[in-house]
Amino acid sequence: MYGGIEAGGTKFVCAVGTGPGDLLLSGPIPTTTPRETMKQVMAFFAPHRPRAVGIGSFGPVNLAAGRIARTTPKVAWRGYALRRAVEQALGVPVVLDTDVNAAAWGEHIFGGAPDPFLYVTAGTGIGGGGVVNGQLLHGKLHPEMGHLLLRRAAGDTFPGLCPAHQDCLEGMASGLAVAARRKTGEQHFVAEYLALGLLSLSYAYSPLRIILGGGVMKTPGLRAQVRNRMRELNAGYAPLPAITGPRLGDCSGVLGALALAHLLAGNG
């Protein structure tokens, strides 16, 4: 048995099992303060004895140190040593990655996503991860695809909500931006920015597929709008990847965290 934690900006979801066939999930645990949230996380794991635990966390994340980065907009979590907290509480090895990299790994291992591919989530924020040559994307930090700086759509006066860049992709098309845009009736710009962002990622990585998930993508027809607008913007320049939803649905992240625990324990 392995453990998985999807540490999202709005809620945590925990699981034990070996894969989709025997997955035992927690209910949603609100992301409030580390003390409050982690108390509930540990209560879920208390009756179980996982061999290892994988965590896919909101970011930015200091992967080397196993901490939430001090640049995260979630002030209470800045610098929080998430990996060590779980290691000490459960006494098992723990691996930490971003929530979107975990979701990508879940889609690759359990959902059959082809290599290379990208996973982009449009939820409270926007993030991206991916698998290239059988490996998750890492570098000096980790991918920050939601902070692409894009050209502004004609007629769009929305200032953007990103505290770092204001009108980057996340600032213009995240769940928070969508909610703010409802007041001005400018939701139609969301598909434009998502299409611009995915087209830029397509040119940069040339993936076979981009999986587009997250709460924003539950808007009826939005994925098709993004796909069609990408095609228009591309103007026949290059072959485009398939744009799909996550095959694992809302469980991509927590199943990916579980699969990372498999890897950590040496079971592939």
Backbone as CSV, one residue per row, in Angstrom:
resi,resn,N_x,N_y,N_z,CA_x,CA_y,CA_z,C_x,C_y,C_z
1,MET,0.835,-1.197,0.000,0.000,0.000,0.000,0.872,1.250,0.000
2,TYR,0.474,2.225,-0.800,1.185,3.495,-0.901,0.241,4.627,-0.544
3,GLY,0.813,5.778,-0.246,0.011,6.941,0.074,0.216,8.045,-0.944
4,GLY,-0.816,8.816,-1.185,-0.730,9.962,-2.088,-1.446,11.156,-1.493
5,ILE,-0.869,12.329,-1.695,-1.488,13.574,-1.231,-1.500,14.565,-2.386
6,GLU,-2.676,14.992,-2.768,-2.806,16.100,-3.719,-3.054,17.350,-2.893
7,ALA,-2.024,18.168,-2.778,-2.093,19.365,-1.949,-2.438,20.551,-2.840
8,GLY,-3.708,20.817,-2.989,-4.152,21.898,-3.856,-4.284,23.217,-3.122
9,GLY,-4.390,24.275,-3.872,-4.509,25.594,-3.273,-5.812,25.812,-2.538
10,THR,-6.848,25.035,-2.880,-8.151,25.144,-2.240,-8.408,24.004,-1.271
11,LYS,-7.959,22.793,-1.654,-8.208,21.634,-0.805,-7.117,20.589,-0.986
12,PHE,-6.923,19.768,0.037,-6.076,18.582,-0.015,-6.977,17.360,-0.232
13,VAL,-6.474,16.391,-0.990,-7.126,15.084,-1.101,-6.056,14.033,-0.862
14,CYS,-6.335,13.083,0.011,-5.373,12.028,0.354,-5.903,10.687,-0.122
15,ALA,-4.995,9.742,-0.317,-5.390,8.412,-0.780,-4.399,7.377,-0.307
16,VAL,-4.860,6.154,-0.177,-3.999,4.992,-0.009,-4.452,3.940,-1.002
17,GLY,-3.515,3.082,-1.397,-3.819,2.028,-2.351,-2.613,1.750,-3.210
18,THR,-2.843,1.053,-4.318,-1.769,0.794,-5.282,-2.077,1.367,-6.659
19,GLY,-3.309,1.778,-6.888,-3.689,2.314,-8.182,-5.181,2.562,-8.238
20,PRO,-5.720,2.796,-9.439,-7.148,3.124,-9.562,-8.079,2.031,-9.049
21,GLY,-7.627,0.770,-9.083,-8.518,-0.323,-8.722,-8.774,-0.497,-7.250
22,ASP,-7.916,0.043,-6.398,-8.116,-0.141,-4.951,-7.907,1.168,-4.192
23,LEU,-8.271,2.254,-4.814,-8.013,3.581,-4.261,-9.006,3.903,-3.143
24,LEU,-8.476,4.264,-1.993,-9.289,4.744,-0.877,-8.993,6.221,-0.692
25,LEU,-10.015,7.054,-0.897,-9.834,8.505,-0.882,-10.369,9.124,0.401
26,SER,-9.711,10.202,0.811,-10.263,11.037,1.873,-11.330,11.939,1.275
27,GLY,-12.088,12.575,2.117,-12.906,13.668,1.646,-12.030,14.887,1.429
28,PRO,-12.561,15.947,0.828,-11.758,17.163,0.647,-11.402,17.798,1.991
29,ILE,-10.137,18.156,2.131,-9.637,18.799,3.352,-9.293,20.245,3.002
30,PRO,-9.966,21.228,3.547,-9.713,22.624,3.154,-8.258,23.034,3.399
31,THR,-7.703,23.768,2.440,-6.348,24.303,2.589,-6.457,25.610,3.361
32,THR,-6.262,25.522,4.665,-6.361,26.705,5.517,-4.963,27.066,6.007
33,THR,-4.609,26.629,7.210,-3.242,26.812,7.720,-2.567,25.454,7.792
34,PRO,-1.234,25.407,7.774,-0.559,24.110,7.888,-1.012,23.308,9.108
35,ARG,-1.160,23.964,10.232,-1.543,23.226,11.439,-2.912,22.575,11.290
36,GLU,-3.888,23.330,10.803,-5.245,22.810,10.682,-5.346,21.749,9.601
37,THR,-4.773,22.038,8.444,-4.879,21.115,7.308,-4.117,19.824,7.570
38,MET,-2.883,19.930,8.049,-2.066,18.733,8.242,-2.600,17.846,9.362
39,LYS,-3.285,18.414,10.332,-3.908,17.603,11.382,-4.923,16.646,10.763
40,GLN,-5.706,17.132,9.813,-6.702,16.291,9.148,-6.046,15.294,8.201
41,VAL,-4.967,15.715,7.539,-4.233,14.802,6.661,-3.707,13.611,7.465
42,MET,-3.080,13.881,8.586,-2.521,12.808,9.410,-3.607,11.926,10.010
43,ALA,-4.764,12.496,10.301,-5.874,11.697,10.809,-6.333,10.688,9.761
44,PHE,-6.286,11.071,8.490,-6.661,10.127,7.433,-5.671,8.971,7.369
45,PHE,-4.377,9.258,7.466,-3.372,8.207,7.319,-3.188,7.355,8.577
46,ALA,-3.699,7.826,9.709,-3.455,7.135,10.981,-3.796,5.647,10.965
47,PRO,-4.923,5.204,10.347,-5.248,3.774,10.381,-4.467,2.941,9.354
48,HIS,-3.671,3.581,8.511,-3.012,2.892,7.406,-1.493,2.900,7.588
49,ARG,-0.822,2.002,6.889,0.632,1.923,6.970,1.220,1.906,5.552
50,PRO,1.231,3.062,4.874,1.798,3.092,3.525,3.305,2.886,3.540
51,ARG,3.824,2.246,2.493,5.277,2.038,2.384,6.006,3.333,2.083
52,ALA,5.353,4.201,1.333,5.928,5.493,0.962,4.767,6.407,0.601
53,VAL,5.032,7.713,0.601,3.995,8.700,0.285,4.516,9.657,-0.778
54,GLY,3.701,9.917,-1.767,3.991,10.933,-2.770,3.091,12.132,-2.556
55,ILE,3.635,13.310,-2.786,2.876,14.554,-2.625,2.978,15.363,-3.918
56,GLY,1.840,15.789,-4.418,1.793,16.770,-5.494,1.221,18.048,-4.921
57,SER,2.029,19.103,-4.876,1.648,20.300,-4.132,1.491,21.529,-5.015
58,PHE,0.600,22.425,-4.543,0.549,23.763,-5.136,1.926,24.402,-4.972
59,GLY,2.206,25.404,-5.744,3.548,25.958,-5.726,3.562,27.478,-5.625
60,PRO,4.730,28.002,-5.959,5.951,27.287,-6.303,6.468,26.423,-5.152
61,VAL,7.280,25.407,-5.540,7.819,24.455,-4.583,9.343,24.441,-4.691
62,ASN,10.012,24.460,-3.556,11.455,24.232,-3.529,11.644,22.723,-3.454
63,LEU,11.844,22.096,-4.601,11.870,20.638,-4.668,13.057,20.064,-3.905
64,ALA,14.202,20.712,-3.997,15.396,20.193,-3.330,15.230,20.184,-1.815
65,ALA,14.615,21.222,-1.286,14.440,21.329,0.162,13.157,20.676,0.663
66,GLY,12.260,20.337,-0.269,10.993,19.737,0.143,10.040,20.711,0.796
67,ARG,10.142,21.976,0.420,9.351,23.029,1.049,8.452,23.745,0.038
68,ILE,7.379,24.327,0.538,6.625,25.301,-0.247,7.503,26.550,-0.353
69,ALA,7.648,27.070,-1.541,8.524,28.230,-1.735,7.958,29.467,-1.037
70,ARG,8.856,30.374,-0.715,8.436,31.605,-0.030,7.733,32.580,-0.962
71,THR,7.693,32.259,-2.248,6.993,33.118,-3.213,5.552,32.697,-3.440
72,THR,5.098,31.643,-2.755,3.712,31.230,-2.951,2.763,32.341,-2.497
73,PRO,1.654,32.519,-3.211,0.682,33.527,-2.761,-0.072,33.111,-1.503
74,LYS,0.038,31.843,-1.097,-0.635,31.382,0.116,0.284,31.669,1.307
75,VAL,0.079,32.806,1.924,1.013,33.360,2.902,1.292,32.397,4.056
76,ALA,0.269,31.735,4.575,0.446,30.858,5.729,1.367,29.679,5.439
77,TRP,1.550,29.354,4.160,2.321,28.174,3.779,3.734,28.519,3.301
78,ARG,4.089,29.769,3.306,5.397,30.165,2.795,6.518,29.529,3.609
79,GLY,7.382,28.777,2.913,8.508,28.129,3.562,8.154,26.877,4.333
80,TYR,6.913,26.425,4.258,6.504,25.257,5.051,7.189,23.988,4.551
81,ALA,7.801,23.244,5.469,8.549,22.019,5.129,7.568,20.854,5.021
82,LEU,6.863,20.779,3.915,5.783,19.814,3.741,6.303,18.374,3.730
83,ARG,7.377,18.138,2.987,7.914,16.768,2.916,8.350,16.278,4.296
84,ARG,9.073,17.085,5.027,9.571,16.675,6.339,8.424,16.454,7.322
85,ALA,7.396,17.285,7.235,6.262,17.139,8.147,5.607,15.767,7.984
86,VAL,5.456,15.328,6.734,4.833,14.022,6.493,5.787,12.890,6.869
87,GLU,7.062,13.050,6.552,8.054,12.041,6.924,8.074,11.814,8.436
88,GLN,8.104,12.886,9.176,8.195,12.774,10.628,6.912,12.201,11.240
89,ALA,5.781,12.578,10.692,4.507,12.117,11.246,4.258,10.639,10.949
90,LEU,4.644,10.177,9.754,4.312,8.811,9.340,5.499,7.855,9.422
91,GLY,6.720,8.401,9.487,7.893,7.540,9.571,8.161,6.752,8.306
92,VAL,7.827,7.305,7.157,8.046,6.626,5.870,8.723,7.607,4.914
93,PRO,9.374,7.118,3.841,9.954,8.024,2.853,8.872,8.779,2.088
94,VAL,9.160,10.031,1.749,8.189,10.907,1.094,8.859,11.608,-0.079
95,VAL,8.167,11.716,-1.187,8.650,12.452,-2.350,7.675,13.587,-2.633
96,LEU,8.225,14.736,-2.996,7.418,15.938,-3.246,7.643,16.443,-4.654
97,ASP,6.562,16.745,-5.354,6.626,17.407,-6.660,5.459,18.374,-6.745
98,THR,5.311,19.040,-7.874,4.189,19.965,-8.029,2.902,19.190,-8.280
99,ASP,1.778,19.820,-8.019,0.498,19.161,-8.241,0.277,18.838,-9.722
100,VAL,0.742,19.709,-10.601,0.537,19.450,-12.030,1.505,18.391,-12.560
101,ASN,2.723,18.349,-12.060,3.614,17.264,-12.447,3.065,15.932,-11.945
102,ALA,2.518,15.920,-10.740,1.908,14.700,-10.228,0.740,14.270,-11.103
103,ALA,-0.097,15.221,-11.495,-1.230,14.897,-12.356,-0.749,14.356,-13.694
104,ALA,0.307,14.953,-14.234,0.870,14.457,-15.492,1.362,13.022,-15.329
105,TRP,2.030,12.756,-14.217,2.565,11.405,-13.991,1.428,10.391,-13.835
106,GLY,0.367,10.801,-13.150,-0.790,9.926,-13.031,-1.413,9.599,-14.365
107,GLU,-1.552,10.619,-15.217,-2.121,10.392,-16.546,-1.216,9.514,-17.401
108,HIS,0.083,9.620,-17.198,1.034,8.806,-17.958,1.022,7.348,-17.486
109,ILE,1.092,7.135,-16.179,1.194,5.785,-15.626,-0.140,5.052,-15.657
110,PHE,-1.203,5.722,-15.240,-2.497,5.053,-15.122,-3.478,5.407,-16.243
111,GLY,-3.227,6.501,-16.963,-4.169,6.943,-17.989,-3.698,6.758,-19.409
112,GLY,-2.481,6.257,-19.593,-1.988,5.964,-20.936,-1.632,7.177,-21.770
113,ALA,-1.370,8.316,-21.164,-1.004,9.506,-21.942,0.329,9.271,-22.651
114,PRO,0.431,9.670,-23.913,1.630,9.357,-24.712,2.786,10.290,-24.395
115,ASP,3.972,9.803,-24.575,5.212,10.560,-24.336,5.714,11.081,-25.689
116,PRO,5.931,12.412,-25.818,5.824,13.485,-24.827,4.428,14.109,-24.804
117,PHE,4.046,14.588,-23.617,2.773,15.289,-23.500,2.884,16.286,-22.358
118,LEU,1.943,17.216,-22.329,1.864,18.213,-21.263,0.518,18.095,-20.560
119,TYR,0.529,18.444,-19.284,-0.708,18.531,-18.508,-0.817,19.977,-18.026
120,VAL,-1.891,20.638,-18.383,-2.127,22.021,-17.965,-3.445,22.062,-17.205
121,THR,-3.412,22.623,-16.025,-4.626,22.750,-15.236,-5.014,24.214,-15.099
122,ALA,-6.269,24.494,-15.365,-6.815,25.835,-15.186,-7.836,25.749,-14.067
123,GLY,-7.401,26.103,-12.869,-8.270,26.076,-11.704,-8.149,27.391,-10.967
124,THR,-8.009,27.332,-9.657,-7.781,28.554,-8.878,-6.624,29.342,-9.474
125,GLY,-5.554,28.632,-9.831,-4.446,29.190,-10.604,-4.302,28.392,-11.877
126,ILE,-3.247,28.636,-12.622,-2.951,27.857,-13.826,-1.531,27.334,-13.699
127,GLY,-1.369,26.046,-13.933,-0.048,25.441,-13.860,0.111,24.394,-14.933
128,GLY,1.332,23.958,-15.132,1.592,22.947,-16.148,2.740,22.047,-15.763
129,GLY,2.700,20.846,-16.240,3.772,19.878,-16.074,3.792,18.999,-17.300
130,GLY,4.627,17.992,-17.284,4.658,17.127,-18.446,5.671,16.024,-18.331
131,VAL,5.586,15.116,-19.284,6.502,13.984,-19.369,7.196,14.027,-20.730
132,VAL,8.533,13.993,-20.700,9.344,13.970,-21.918,10.403,12.889,-21.741
133,ASN,10.466,11.967,-22.698,11.423,10.852,-22.629,11.315,10.081,-21.319
134,GLY,10.089,9.863,-20.870,9.856,9.064,-19.681,10.159,9.747,-18.366
135,GLN,10.431,11.055,-18.418,10.785,11.793,-17.206,9.875,13.005,-17.032
136,LEU,9.576,13.309,-15.775,8.851,14.550,-15.493,9.747,15.745,-15.769
137,LEU,9.135,16.851,-16.160,9.889,18.054,-16.471,10.369,18.745,-15.201
138,HIS,11.678,18.865,-15.088,12.315,19.611,-14.004,13.468,20.402,-14.604
139,GLY,13.920,21.372,-13.886,15.065,22.151,-14.326,15.612,22.902,-13.140
140,LYS,15.881,24.170,-13.346,16.360,24.974,-12.221,15.304,25.040,-11.115
141,LEU,14.050,24.998,-11.509,12.934,24.930,-10.563,12.004,23.829,-11.060
142,HIS,10.890,24.195,-11.562,9.925,23.299,-12.191,9.136,24.159,-13.159
143,PRO,8.410,23.578,-14.091,7.681,24.412,-15.044,6.711,25.368,-14.356
144,GLU,6.663,26.584,-14.847,5.700,27.590,-14.379,4.924,28.088,-15.601
145,MET,4.214,27.154,-16.223,3.547,27.436,-17.493,2.413,28.441,-17.351
146,GLY,1.855,28.550,-16.166,0.771,29.496,-15.966,1.204,30.944,-15.966
147,HIS,2.517,31.174,-15.953,3.000,32.550,-15.891,3.600,33.019,-17.211
148,LEU,3.191,32.345,-18.298,3.563,32.844,-19.616,3.018,34.256,-19.798
149,LEU,3.844,35.112,-20.367,3.410,36.478,-20.671,2.918,36.505,-22.115
150,LEU,1.654,36.823,-22.288,1.001,36.709,-23.584,0.561,38.077,-24.093
151,ARG,0.363,38.169,-25.412,-0.151,39.425,-25.952,-1.597,39.611,-25.496
152,ARG,-1.928,40.839,-25.204,-3.265,41.163,-24.699,-4.270,41.148,-25.844
153,ALA,-5.427,40.548,-25.591,-6.478,40.502,-26.600,-7.041,41.897,-26.840
154,ALA,-7.329,42.188,-28.086,-7.877,43.500,-28.441,-9.201,43.722,-27.707
155,GLY,-9.327,44.867,-27.066,-10.556,45.238,-26.383,-10.663,44.748,-24.957
156,ASP,-9.661,44.007,-24.496,-9.711,43.484,-23.133,-9.091,44.502,-22.174
157,THR,-9.897,44.991,-21.240,-9.421,45.994,-20.281,-9.177,45.407,-18.888
158,PHE,-9.395,44.107,-18.731,-9.197,43.465,-17.435,-7.722,43.575,-17.047
159,PRO,-7.399,44.058,-15.828,-5.997,44.296,-15.486,-5.196,43.034,-15.186
160,GLY,-5.888,41.943,-14.831,-5.180,40.727,-14.448,-4.994,40.643,-12.944
161,LEU,-4.876,39.409,-12.426,-4.872,39.206,-10.987,-3.595,38.584,-10.430
162,CYS,-2.602,38.313,-11.274,-1.389,37.686,-10.754,-0.609,38.688,-9.902
163,PRO,-0.289,38.343,-8.646,0.447,39.286,-7.792,1.873,39.539,-8.260
164,ALA,2.413,38.647,-9.081,3.782,38.817,-9.567,3.835,39.500,-10.924
165,HIS,2.938,39.107,-11.845,3.025,39.589,-13.232,1.770,40.299,-13.720
166,GLN,0.750,40.298,-12.927,-0.530,40.937,-13.208,-1.270,40.275,-14.363
167,ASP,-0.811,40.485,-15.635,-1.607,39.999,-16.757,-0.954,38.837,-17.506
168,CYS,-0.317,37.921,-16.784,0.168,36.684,-17.395,-1.034,35.754,-17.628
169,LEU,-0.781,34.564,-18.148,-1.861,33.620,-18.422,-2.708,33.369,-17.182
170,GLU,-2.087,33.095,-16.042,-2.834,32.852,-14.812,-3.632,34.087,-14.399
171,GLY,-3.021,35.238,-14.527,-3.689,36.467,-14.140,-4.906,36.790,-14.962
172,MET,-4.946,36.254,-16.198,-6.032,36.595,-17.115,-7.078,35.497,-17.283
173,ALA,-6.735,34.240,-16.939,-7.659,33.153,-17.273,-7.807,32.095,-16.181
174,SER,-7.288,32.335,-14.990,-7.460,31.382,-13.894,-8.896,31.426,-13.383
175,GLY,-9.214,30.510,-12.466,-10.541,30.512,-11.876,-10.864,31.822,-11.182
176,LEU,-9.877,32.398,-10.498,-10.091,33.684,-9.836,-10.371,34.786,-10.861
177,ALA,-9.656,34.738,-11.987,-9.884,35.730,-13.037,-11.258,35.549,-13.673
178,VAL,-11.649,34.292,-13.891,-12.971,34.021,-14.463,-14.062,34.581,-13.554
179,ALA,-13.915,34.368,-12.249,-14.908,34.877,-11.305,-14.986,36.401,-11.350
180,ALA,-13.834,37.056,-11.437,-13.815,38.518,-11.504,-14.393,39.012,-12.819
181,ARG,-14.138,38.275,-13.889,-14.637,38.694,-15.208,-16.158,38.589,-15.315
182,ARG,-16.769,37.757,-14.512,-18.229,37.635,-14.568,-18.906,38.965,-14.270
183,LYS,-18.258,39.781,-13.474,-18.832,41.074,-13.120,-18.828,42.042,-14.304
184,THR,-17.910,41.801,-15.249,-17.793,42.702,-16.410,-18.302,42.069,-17.689
185,GLY,-18.722,40.795,-17.618,-19.221,40.120,-18.813,-18.150,39.829,-19.845
186,GLU,-16.906,39.630,-19.399,-15.800,39.435,-20.346,-15.237,38.013,-20.301
187,GLN,-16.086,37.036,-19.998,-15.593,35.662,-19.908,-15.092,35.133,-21.241
188,HIS,-15.571,35.734,-22.355,-15.179,35.225,-23.670,-13.679,35.352,-23.925
189,PHE,-13.003,36.209,-23.164,-11.554,36.344,-23.359,-10.774,35.157,-22.778
190,VAL,-11.404,34.376,-21.914,-10.704,33.273,-21.269,-10.214,32.262,-22.301
191,ALA,-11.066,31.892,-23.238,-10.673,30.941,-24.281,-9.524,31.491,-25.122
192,GLU,-9.535,32.790,-25.360,-8.466,33.416,-26.147,-7.111,33.239,-25.464
193,TYR,-7.052,33.522,-24.162,-5.764,33.428,-23.465,-5.320,31.984,-23.284
194,LEU,-6.243,31.097,-23.022,-5.869,29.691,-22.920,-5.339,29.184,-24.255
195,ALA,-5.967,29.592,-25.358,-5.494,29.179,-26.679,-4.099,29.744,-26.967
196,LEU,-3.884,31.007,-26.628,-2.558,31.606,-26.817,-1.503,30.874,-25.987
197,GLY,-1.854,30.562,-24.748,-0.902,29.876,-23.888,-0.575,28.487,-24.388
198,LEU,-1.588,27.722,-24.749,-1.353,26.354,-25.220,-0.626,26.330,-26.562
199,LEU,-0.907,27.313,-27.405,-0.196,27.368,-28.678,1.289,27.646,-28.441
200,SER,1.605,28.552,-27.528,3.006,28.830,-27.204,3.697,27.573,-26.661
201,LEU,2.997,26.842,-25.784,3.565,25.612,-25.245,3.726,24.545,-26.327
202,SER,2.807,24.518,-27.273,2.905,23.572,-28.379,4.151,23.837,-29.217
203,TYR,4.411,25.100,-29.494,5.600,25.451,-30.269,6.875,25.153,-29.485
204,ALA,6.853,25.357,-28.188,8.062,25.178,-27.376,8.405,23.709,-27.150
205,TYR,7.376,22.863,-26.931,7.634,21.472,-26.541,7.265,20.445,-27.600
206,SER,6.445,20.827,-28.581,5.976,19.909,-29.621,5.422,18.608,-29.040
207,PRO,4.475,18.694,-28.113,3.928,17.480,-27.492,2.944,16.772,-28.424
208,LEU,2.729,15.505,-28.167,1.711,14.765,-28.899,0.318,15.126,-28.405
209,ARG,0.241,15.472,-27.133,-1.052,15.776,-26.530,-0.867,16.826,-25.450
210,ILE,-1.881,17.674,-25.279,-1.972,18.528,-24.105,-3.271,18.174,-23.400
211,ILE,-3.137,17.712,-22.164,-4.311,17.420,-21.353,-4.666,18.699,-20.606
212,LEU,-5.889,19.140,-20.781,-6.336,20.408,-20.217,-7.401,20.125,-19.177
213,GLY,-7.018,20.267,-17.893,-7.932,19.963,-16.800,-8.140,21.144,-15.881
214,GLY,-8.731,20.882,-14.725,-8.992,21.939,-13.754,-10.441,22.396,-13.776
215,GLY,-10.820,23.074,-12.713,-12.208,23.474,-12.549,-12.733,24.397,-13.635
216,VAL,-11.892,25.278,-14.157,-12.329,26.192,-15.221,-12.788,25.407,-16.441
217,MET,-12.131,24.265,-16.696,-12.430,23.496,-17.895,-13.735,22.703,-17.787
218,LYS,-14.416,22.796,-16.654,-15.734,22.186,-16.544,-16.823,23.080,-17.128
219,THR,-16.422,24.262,-17.575,-17.359,25.144,-18.278,-17.755,24.492,-19.592
220,PRO,-19.040,24.266,-19.842,-19.460,23.576,-21.064,-18.939,24.264,-22.325
221,GLY,-18.325,23.475,-23.193,-17.875,23.965,-24.487,-16.551,24.684,-24.489
222,LEU,-15.963,24.957,-23.321,-14.747,25.770,-23.283,-13.560,25.057,-23.941
223,ARG,-13.396,23.768,-23.696,-12.259,23.058,-24.277,-12.329,23.102,-25.814
224,ALA,-13.541,22.942,-26.359,-13.704,23.006,-27.816,-13.392,24.411,-28.333
225,GLN,-13.784,25.439,-27.596,-13.461,26.816,-27.992,-11.957,27.037,-28.033
226,VAL,-11.256,26.525,-27.016,-9.802,26.669,-26.962,-9.173,25.941,-28.143
227,ARG,-9.622,24.728,-28.390,-9.083,23.932,-29.500,-9.267,24.650,-30.846
228,ASN,-10.470,25.181,-31.073,-10.760,25.857,-32.340,-9.954,27.139,-32.487
229,ARG,-9.808,27.889,-31.386,-9.051,29.146,-31.451,-7.569,28.884,-31.659
230,MET,-7.053,27.810,-31.062,-5.657,27.437,-31.329,-5.438,27.182,-32.816
231,ARG,-6.379,26.476,-33.407,-6.271,26.171,-34.832,-6.254,27.456,-35.661
232,GLU,-7.097,28.422,-35.295,-7.130,29.693,-36.015,-5.819,30.455,-35.843
233,LEU,-5.337,30.530,-34.625,-4.100,31.268,-34.348,-2.885,30.612,-35.005
234,ASN,-2.898,29.307,-35.086,-1.789,28.578,-35.701,-1.680,28.853,-37.193
235,ALA,-2.829,29.076,-37.841,-2.875,29.405,-39.278,-2.116,28.394,-40.135
236,GLY,-2.208,27.118,-39.752,-1.573,26.070,-40.548,-0.074,25.988,-40.431
237,TYR,0.518,26.722,-39.481,1.986,26.798,-39.396,2.646,25.482,-38.998
238,ALA,2.097,24.813,-37.992,2.738,23.593,-37.488,1.663,22.601,-37.062
239,PRO,1.965,21.309,-37.070,0.994,20.339,-36.556,0.739,20.570,-35.071
240,LEU,-0.520,20.501,-34.701,-0.894,20.786,-33.318,-1.157,19.495,-32.547
241,PRO,-0.943,19.526,-31.236,-1.228,18.341,-30.424,-2.724,18.148,-30.244
242,ALA,-3.106,16.944,-29.882,-4.485,16.712,-29.465,-4.722,17.449,-28.154
243,ILE,-5.887,18.055,-28.019,-6.269,18.738,-26.781,-7.403,17.935,-26.163
244,THR,-7.151,17.329,-25.014,-8.135,16.452,-24.394,-8.316,16.803,-22.928
245,GLY,-9.321,16.198,-22.336,-9.486,16.269,-20.898,-8.711,15.147,-20.228
246,PRO,-8.575,15.183,-18.916,-7.864,14.124,-18.205,-8.662,12.825,-18.201
247,ARG,-8.021,11.749,-18.575,-8.699,10.454,-18.599,-9.075,9.999,-17.194
248,LEU,-8.285,10.401,-16.204,-8.532,9.995,-14.818,-9.459,10.955,-14.078
249,GLY,-9.978,11.945,-14.791,-10.908,12.887,-14.184,-10.268,13.661,-13.045
250,ASP,-10.987,13.789,-11.944,-10.501,14.561,-10.801,-9.443,13.813,-9.986
251,CYS,-9.150,12.560,-10.355,-8.191,11.765,-9.582,-6.780,11.777,-10.168
252,SER,-6.546,12.543,-11.223,-5.215,12.553,-11.845,-4.122,12.891,-10.849
253,GLY,-4.345,13.938,-10.055,-3.309,14.413,-9.144,-3.001,13.442,-8.029
254,VAL,-4.046,12.924,-7.383,-3.796,12.034,-6.251,-3.275,10.687,-6.719
255,LEU,-3.717,10.208,-7.894,-3.161,8.977,-8.443,-1.717,9.177,-8.878
256,GLY,-1.405,10.363,-9.387,-0.018,10.664,-9.732,0.876,10.692,-8.510
257,ALA,0.371,11.252,-7.408,1.130,11.251,-6.159,1.372,9.819,-5.694
258,LEU,0.370,8.965,-5.836,0.508,7.552,-5.478,1.580,6.885,-6.350
259,ALA,1.562,7.209,-7.650,2.556,6.630,-8.559,3.963,7.121,-8.239
260,LEU,4.096,8.364,-7.775,5.411,8.856,-7.344,5.899,8.074,-6.134
261,ALA,4.989,7.697,-5.248,5.373,6.871,-4.095,5.848,5.500,-4.556
262,HIS,5.205,4.938,-5.580,5.687,3.675,-6.171,7.143,3.802,-6.578
263,LEU,7.435,4.880,-7.289,8.805,5.109,-7.776,9.798,5.210,-6.621
264,LEU,9.398,5.971,-5.621,10.282,6.184,-4.467,10.612,4.863,-3.775
265,ALA,9.620,3.964,-3.725,9.810,2.681,-3.064,10.514,1.663,-3.966
266,GLY,10.833,2.109,-5.218,11.562,1.244,-6.134,10.722,0.250,-6.875
267,ASN,9.424,0.541,-7.025,8.534,-0.387,-7.705,7.995,0.139,-9.028
268,GLY,8.630,1.222,-9.579,8.309,1.696,-10.905,6.893,2.197,-11.076
